[in-house]
Amino acid sequence: MVDDTVRGRRISAATRPPKAVSEGRTCITPGCQTRLNRYNGREHCYTHAPTRFPRLRGRVVAEQ
């Protein structure tokens, strides 16, 4: 009998450590004491982050 089991090897995506910034940072919005995660490279917390719109591909809508 032939062994029909498919075998593979594990893909290791962890070839380098994730980028981290300094610890103990807080949101730069005045009065906000939210501590930022060490992997969050931004200066604002989620609540105070400025709105960012994704780049949309395709037809460009003219502003009126």
Backbone hydrogen bonds, N-H to C=O, Kabsch-Sander energy under -0.5 kcal/mol:
donor,donor_aa,acceptor,acceptor_aa,energy
4,D,2,V,-0.9
7,R,5,T,-0.5
12,S,10,R,-0.6
13,A,11,I,-0.9
15,T,13,A,-1.4
21,V,38,R,-3.1
27,C,34,T,-1.8
28,I,43,E,-1.8
32,C,29,T,-2.1
33,Q,31,G,-0.5
36,L,25,R,-2.4
40,N,37,N,-1.6
41,G,39,Y,-0.8
49,A,45,C,-0.9
56,L,54,P,-0.5
61,V,59,R,-0.5
62,A,60,V,-0.5
